[in-house]
Amino acid sequence: MSEENHSFSIKNWSEDDRPREKLIAKGKDVLSDAELVAILFGSGSKNESAVDLSKRVLSSVGNNLNALAKLEVGDLLKFNGIGEAKAVAIITALELGRRRRSELAREQYKVSSSRSVYELMQPILGDLHYEEFWVLYLNNSNKVLSKMQLSKGGITGTLVDSRLVFQKALELKATSIILSHNHPSGSLTPSSADKQLTQKIKLAGAALDIKVLDHLIITQSDYFSFADNNEL
């Protein structure tokens, strides 16, 4: 590392400006997102501090950590000052955060509302670039017995086989199911295919006395509930 570049290393900043020392002295909650990302970076470039680099990266995604989590290594490498080590550090940290949120959601295993379904499924579906269709299987106390990915890459009647939905339901002795899929576009409006598929599965479930409680369309930051909107 050159002497000029070395001067931008966090360890050479004044103590009040060091996010690592700030975290130790005052706790993680007082740090900004940019300061937390700067700790992962460790250093900036010869023309830019780690915090300034962090601010630039965050600004490119509207200061939205969920949007940052969608970036791949190649996307991060486009920023001057970010090499593979920094890119991997950011992706690793955000992936750990996503998995932690998913673990917390799994502990909330009793479905009490559409919001509780969203909290369970958003960590799985919210950041995907493609569509996936999932089914939650519940017992008569609305506790989640299992969840299953039924299709990946699209949401049409040909890709979602209702026979597989109910084969699993019968194996688990589930009394009800909840459907969910994501819209990577961010749109919360159900398509005609979404509506047709929901009704197809609902009718199939009625013949087996297995109720379809809801169908959620999930995006990065919100959801649409068929049941809440009287679309079921």
C-alpha positions as CSV (number, residue, x, y, z in Angstrom):
1,M,0.0,0.0,0.0
2,S,1.4,3.4,-0.9
3,E,2.0,6.1,1.8
4,E,-0.7,8.3,0.2
5,N,-3.2,5.4,0.2
6,H,-2.2,4.3,3.7
7,S,-3.2,7.7,5.1
8,F,-6.9,6.8,4.3
9,S,-6.8,3.6,6.4
10,I,-9.2,3.9,9.3
11,K,-6.4,3.3,11.9
12,N,-4.8,6.6,10.8
13,W,-8.0,8.7,11.3
14,S,-8.4,10.9,14.4
15,E,-10.0,8.9,17.2
16,D,-13.3,10.8,17.0
17,D,-13.6,9.8,13.3
18,R,-12.9,6.1,13.6
19,P,-16.1,4.1,13.3
20,R,-14.6,1.0,14.8
21,E,-13.5,2.8,18.0
22,K,-16.9,4.7,18.0
23,L,-18.7,1.3,18.0
24,I,-16.6,0.0,20.9
25,A,-17.0,3.2,22.9
26,K,-20.6,4.0,22.2
27,G,-22.2,0.9,20.8
28,K,-23.3,-0.1,17.3
29,D,-26.6,1.8,17.3
30,V,-24.9,5.2,17.1
31,L,-23.1,4.4,13.8
32,S,-24.6,5.4,10.5
33,D,-25.0,2.8,7.7
34,A,-22.1,4.4,6.0
35,E,-19.9,4.1,9.1
36,L,-20.8,0.4,9.5
37,V,-20.0,-0.3,5.8
38,A,-16.8,1.6,6.2
39,I,-15.7,-0.8,9.0
40,L,-16.2,-3.6,6.5
41,F,-14.2,-1.8,3.9
42,G,-11.3,-1.1,6.3
43,S,-9.8,1.5,4.0
44,G,-10.7,3.7,1.1
45,S,-8.6,4.7,-1.9
46,K,-5.9,7.3,-2.3
47,N,-8.5,9.9,-3.1
48,E,-11.3,8.9,-0.9
49,S,-11.9,7.7,2.7
50,A,-13.7,4.5,3.5
51,V,-16.7,6.5,4.8
52,D,-16.9,8.6,1.7
53,L,-16.6,5.4,-0.4
54,S,-19.4,3.9,1.7
55,K,-21.6,7.0,1.2
56,R,-21.0,6.8,-2.6
57,V,-22.0,3.2,-2.8
58,L,-25.1,3.7,-0.6
59,S,-26.1,6.7,-2.5
60,S,-26.1,4.6,-5.7
61,V,-28.9,2.4,-4.3
62,G,-30.9,5.2,-2.7
63,N,-29.4,4.6,0.7
64,N,-31.4,1.4,0.8
65,L,-29.8,-1.6,2.5
66,N,-32.2,-4.0,0.9
67,A,-31.2,-2.6,-2.6
68,L,-27.5,-2.9,-1.6
69,A,-28.1,-6.6,-0.7
70,K,-29.2,-7.2,-4.2
71,L,-25.8,-6.2,-5.7
72,E,-23.5,-9.0,-6.9
73,V,-19.7,-9.0,-6.7
74,G,-19.5,-7.7,-10.3
75,D,-21.8,-4.8,-9.5
76,L,-19.6,-3.7,-6.5
77,L,-16.4,-4.0,-8.5
78,K,-17.6,-1.2,-10.8
79,F,-17.0,1.2,-8.0
80,N,-13.5,2.7,-8.0
81,G,-11.9,1.8,-4.7
82,I,-13.7,-1.6,-4.3
83,G,-11.8,-4.8,-5.0
84,E,-12.9,-8.4,-4.6
85,A,-12.1,-8.4,-0.8
86,K,-14.3,-5.4,-0.1
87,A,-17.1,-6.7,-2.3
88,V,-17.1,-10.1,-0.7
89,A,-17.1,-8.5,2.8
90,I,-20.2,-6.5,2.0
91,I,-22.1,-9.4,0.4
92,T,-21.1,-11.7,3.3
93,A,-22.3,-9.2,5.9
94,L,-25.6,-8.6,4.2
95,E,-26.2,-12.3,3.6
96,L,-25.6,-13.0,7.3
97,G,-28.1,-10.3,8.1
98,R,-30.7,-11.9,5.8
99,R,-30.2,-15.3,7.3
100,R,-30.5,-13.9,10.8
101,R,-33.8,-12.3,9.9
102,S,-34.9,-15.6,8.3
103,E,-34.1,-17.4,11.5
104,L,-36.0,-14.9,13.6
105,A,-39.0,-15.2,11.3
106,R,-39.0,-19.0,11.6
107,E,-39.3,-18.7,15.4
108,Q,-42.6,-16.8,14.8
109,Y,-44.2,-20.0,13.6
110,K,-47.8,-19.3,14.4
111,V,-49.6,-17.4,11.6
112,S,-51.9,-14.7,13.1
113,S,-52.3,-12.3,10.2
114,S,-51.1,-11.6,6.6
115,R,-48.4,-9.5,8.2
116,S,-47.0,-12.5,10.0
117,V,-46.9,-14.5,6.8
118,Y,-45.0,-11.6,5.1
119,E,-42.5,-11.5,8.0
120,L,-41.9,-15.2,7.5
121,M,-41.6,-15.1,3.7
122,Q,-40.0,-11.7,2.9
123,P,-36.5,-12.8,3.9
124,I,-36.9,-15.7,1.4
125,L,-38.6,-13.9,-1.5
126,G,-38.1,-10.2,-1.0
127,D,-34.7,-9.8,-2.6
128,L,-34.9,-12.3,-5.5
129,H,-34.5,-11.2,-9.1
130,Y,-36.8,-13.9,-10.4
131,E,-40.2,-15.2,-9.2
132,E,-40.6,-18.1,-6.9
133,F,-43.9,-19.7,-5.7
134,W,-44.1,-21.1,-2.1
135,V,-46.7,-22.9,0.0
136,L,-47.1,-22.8,3.8
137,Y,-48.7,-25.8,5.4
138,L,-50.6,-25.2,8.6
139,N,-52.3,-27.3,11.2
140,N,-55.7,-26.4,12.8
141,S,-53.9,-24.0,15.3
142,N,-52.5,-22.1,12.3
143,K,-49.0,-23.3,13.2
144,V,-46.7,-23.7,10.3
145,L,-45.9,-27.4,9.7
146,S,-43.7,-26.9,6.7
147,K,-43.0,-24.6,3.8
148,M,-42.2,-25.7,0.3
149,Q,-40.9,-24.0,-2.9
150,L,-43.2,-25.2,-5.6
151,S,-41.7,-23.4,-8.6
152,K,-38.9,-21.1,-9.6
153,G,-38.6,-18.6,-12.4
154,G,-42.3,-17.9,-13.2
155,I,-45.8,-18.0,-12.0
156,T,-48.2,-19.7,-14.4
157,G,-50.6,-22.6,-14.2
158,T,-48.2,-24.8,-16.1
159,L,-45.4,-24.2,-13.6
160,V,-47.5,-24.6,-10.4
161,D,-48.9,-28.1,-10.2
162,S,-51.8,-28.1,-7.7
163,R,-51.4,-31.9,-7.3
164,L,-48.0,-31.4,-5.7
165,V,-49.5,-28.7,-3.4
166,F,-52.0,-31.1,-2.0
167,Q,-49.8,-34.2,-2.1
168,K,-47.6,-32.5,0.5
169,A,-50.6,-31.3,2.4
170,L,-52.0,-34.8,2.8
171,E,-48.6,-36.1,3.9
172,L,-48.4,-33.5,6.6
173,K,-52.0,-33.8,7.5
174,A,-52.3,-30.0,7.0
175,T,-55.7,-28.5,7.4
176,S,-55.0,-25.3,5.5
177,I,-52.4,-23.7,3.3
178,I,-51.2,-20.2,2.4
179,L,-49.7,-19.4,-1.0
180,S,-47.0,-16.8,-1.6
181,H,-44.9,-15.6,-4.5
182,N,-42.8,-12.6,-5.2
183,H,-42.9,-9.8,-7.8
184,P,-39.3,-8.7,-8.5
185,S,-40.7,-5.7,-10.4
186,G,-42.1,-4.3,-7.1
187,S,-45.7,-4.3,-8.3
188,L,-48.3,-5.4,-5.8
189,T,-51.0,-5.8,-8.4
190,P,-52.1,-9.4,-8.9
191,S,-52.0,-10.5,-12.6
192,S,-54.8,-12.5,-14.2
193,A,-52.6,-15.6,-14.0
194,D,-52.2,-15.0,-10.2
195,K,-55.9,-14.8,-9.8
196,Q,-56.7,-17.8,-12.0
197,L,-54.1,-19.9,-10.2
198,T,-55.4,-18.9,-6.8
199,Q,-58.9,-20.0,-7.7
200,K,-57.7,-23.2,-9.2
201,I,-55.9,-24.2,-6.0
202,K,-58.7,-23.0,-3.8
203,L,-61.2,-25.2,-5.7
204,A,-58.9,-28.2,-5.5
205,G,-58.4,-27.7,-1.8
206,A,-62.2,-27.5,-1.2
207,A,-62.5,-31.0,-2.6
208,L,-60.0,-32.3,0.0
209,D,-61.3,-30.1,2.8
210,I,-58.0,-28.2,2.9
211,K,-58.6,-24.5,3.0
212,V,-56.6,-21.9,1.2
213,L,-56.4,-19.1,3.8
214,D,-54.5,-16.5,1.7
215,H,-52.2,-15.8,-1.2
216,L,-49.5,-13.1,-0.7
217,I,-47.7,-11.2,-3.4
218,I,-44.4,-10.2,-1.8
219,T,-42.0,-7.4,-2.8
220,Q,-38.9,-6.0,-1.2
221,S,-40.8,-3.7,1.2
222,D,-44.5,-4.6,1.1
223,Y,-47.1,-7.2,0.2
224,F,-50.5,-7.7,-1.2
225,S,-52.9,-10.1,0.6
226,F,-55.7,-11.8,-1.5
227,A,-57.7,-12.4,1.7
228,D,-57.3,-8.8,3.1
229,N,-58.5,-7.4,-0.2
230,N,-61.4,-9.8,-0.7
231,E,-59.8,-11.4,-3.7
232,L,-59.8,-15.0,-2.4
